[in-house]
């Protein structure tokens, strides 16, 4: 069940495009497509950058050693759902 609303989903997609200088529109990101590797094609450095921005913008703490990272960063939808559930700002 998705906890993120469409506004947050679009906000996170825009953040990804802006922060990672992606050459695409936020609307072009498939919410269900993988972020890492195939799909959006992010690498570990990109994920680290996203983690820092999410922490600053939403107050969500993401740690490199978190066992749930693969699930959290599986897709735009999963990242947005995690933010919606854990945000403090």
VENWO-V89691 format. One record per residue. D_LAST is the distance of its C-alpha to the last C-alpha in whole Angstrom. Layout:
BEGIN
D_LAST  D_LAST
END
This chain:
BEGIN
22  19  16  14  16  18  15  13  16  17  14  14  18  18  16  18  21  20  19  22  24  25  28  27  25  22  24  27  24  25  22  25  26  26  24  26  30  31  29  27  28  26  27  25  25  23  21  20  19  16  15  15  13  10  10  9  7  5  6  9  12  15  18  21  23  21  24  22  21  24  22  19  20  23  22  19  19  19  16  14  15  13  10  10  11  9  6  4  0
END
